Amino acid sequence: MAIPVHALVHRPLTVQAVAELVALPTAPQVPDDSDAMTEEMRRRGWEWEHQLVCDSFRTAHQHVVCDEYGNPFGNAGSRTFLVFGEVYPVDPSDEDMRNGPWLYGYIEGWEQVPGWVSRRPSTDEDCEAVLAQAAQAVTEHLGEAPERTTASSYTAGIGPELTHRIWRTPTHALILGPTADNGPYGYLTHLQLSSTPLTCAPDLPPAGDKVGLDRWIAAHTDW
């Protein structure tokens, strides 16, 4: 049975967007000063983004990129996330769903981004379809299927359990799935592709170790 969510907003992940994210750690380094950052963003067609996610970037593909050091260009040691979907889960402990109207204002911000598609209400099945499409783009770019696919409880702590998929390059982990927005009230959930150094947790647990995989994902995507 499908699990309801209040809203799902997303922009499909493309092979080109995946390629840009994967290439960021090995791109020429850009100094942290504002002029150099502004010039690199102009060259890429990026913009600053402060409304949807604080201190982040809007790419030319209209996705949102956030980096733990605020500079993803040529920084091989940073964790970088590309957000291509936003979910407003239903709080299962709120039987009357009175929380429904609270955060629609934040969802409307995502809905106004060019090319983003909104569905209100929605379901976990719709979220999984968005993740599956994104996985196809990652697989096409890397030329290989994910090493691990796990229904992970590592999300915002509210709402349905959704699928994480994991790939590895020689230096980085690519993790596709849900993670906490860390915004208002802790309710919203990003659907994102993360590029993080393998040194965060080098040993990938076996496929059947759900607890271990959850910890591995958290080690790479928490900061």
N, C-alpha and C positions, 0 to 999 in steps of 0.2 A: 504494500500500500504506500502511495506517495505521501511524503511528509511535507506539510505546507511551510512556506516561508512568505513573509510579507511582500518582499520585492527582490527581484534579480535585475541588475543592470550590467551590461557587458559590451565590450567591443571585441570581435573575434581576433584571436592571436594569429598572426601571419608568419610565414617562414622568414620573411624579411625582418620582422620585428624580433624574432628569436635570434637570427643571425647577428643583429646589432647588439643585443644584450650579451650574447656569448663572446663577442669580439671586444667588449669594453675593457676587460682586464689587461689585454695585450695592446690596446690602442696607445698612441703616443701620450705620454704624461702631460697633463695640463696643470700649470700652477694654480694654487688656491685663490689667487687674487681675482677680483671681480672682473677686471678687463679681459683677462685670459679666458675665464669661464664664459663670459658673455660672447666672446668671439667664437669659441668652440660650439656653444649652443646655437649661435647664428648659422654656423657652417652646417650643422646637422638639422636645422629646422626645429630645434627644441625651444621650449619656453620655461620660465620658472613657474612652479605650481605651489601655491600656499593655501588654497582653499580646501581642496579635496584631501590632500595629505600634506602636513606641514613640512616646509623646507624640502620639497621634492621638485621633480621636473615633469613637464608634459612633452612627450616625444612627437616627432613628425607623424607617427602612426596613431597619435591621440591616445596612447597609453600613459600611465603614470609610473615614473621610475623614482625610487628612493634608495639612497645609499647611506650606510651607517656613518660615513665620514663627510658626506655632503659633496663628494667629488668622485664620480664613478669612472672618470676618464684616465685609463692607464693605471689604475690603483688595484693591483693584483691581490692585495691583502684585505680588501673590503667586501662586505656582503651587500649585494645589490638586488633589489626586488622590482619586478615589472608587474604592475597591477592591471589586469584586463577585465576584471569583474568585481562587482560589489553586491553583497547579499545582506538583506535585512532579515535575520532569522526570527521565527516565532519563539518566544520564551515558553518552553513546555510547562513551566510552573505557573504560568499566567493563564488560567483556564478561560477567562473571559477575553483574552487577547486585548486588554486595555492598553497595552504598550504599543499597539498598532500605529496610532497617529504620531507618536513622539518624534521619531527620527525621519519622517518622510521629507522634512526640509533638507536633511543631508543627502538623502537619496536623490532629491531633485537636482542637487549640484552635479551628481554624476550623470543624470539624465540629460543635462544641458551640454555635455561634452560632445562635439561633432562625431557622428558615427556610432554612438553608443545606443543600444537597444534596451528598452525597459519592458519588464513584464511584472504587473501587479494584479493580483497575487501570483505567486509562482510555487514551485515545488522543488524538492531535492533532486527529482529526476531531471528537471530543466537545468539545474546546476551541474549535474553529472554530464549532461549533453554538452554544455559549454566546455567543461574540463576535457572531455573526450576529443572535441574538435581541436582544442589547444594542444593536446598530446600528439595529434596527427602532425601539427606544424613542427613541433620539436623533433619528432621522429623523422620527418622528412628532411629537416636541416642536418641532423646528426647522422642520418643513415642507419639508425638502429633503434629498436624498441627499448622501452624503459627496462632497467635491471630489476626494479622492484615496483610492484603495484600493490598498495595496501589501503584498506578502508581505515582511515586514521581518525582517532579521537582528538588529535592535536589540532584543534580549531579554536574558535573564540570561547568555547565552553558552553555556548548556547546554540541550539539548533541542531540540524542533522549531521551525522557523521558522513563525511565526503571523502573521495578517493585522492590519495597522494600518489604521484609517480616520480621515480627517481632515475636520473641518468648520471653518469660521471664522465668527465673528460680527464685527461692526465693530471689536471691541476684543480678542477672545480667540480662541485656537485651542482646539478640542475634539478631543482625540486619543484614540481608542478602540483598545486593544490590549494586548499584553503588555509588561511591564517588569520589571527585576530587583527582587526583594524587598529586597535588600541586608541580609538577615538572616543567619542562621547558614550558614556555608560558602559563601554566594552561590548556593545551589542552587535555592531556591524562586523562583517567578515569579508576580507579580501579574497578574491580568486587571483592567484599570482604565480609567476615563474620566478624562482630565486636562483641566483648565481652566486655561490659562496665557496670560499677556499676549502679544499678537502682537509686541510689541517684542522678545521673546526672539529672534525670527528672522522678520522681516516678510515676506520674499519667498518664497512657496511654490514649490518647484521643479516643473517639468513632470512629468506622470504617468510618463514613461519614464525619469526620472532616479532610479533606485533608490538610488544612493549619496547623491545630494543629499537625497532624502527621508529616508533614515536619519539624516543629519546634522541635518536640520531637526527631526525628532522628538526627537533627543537634545538639541538646543539648548533645546527647550521642556520636556522632562521630566526632565533632569538638574538636580541642584542640589548 
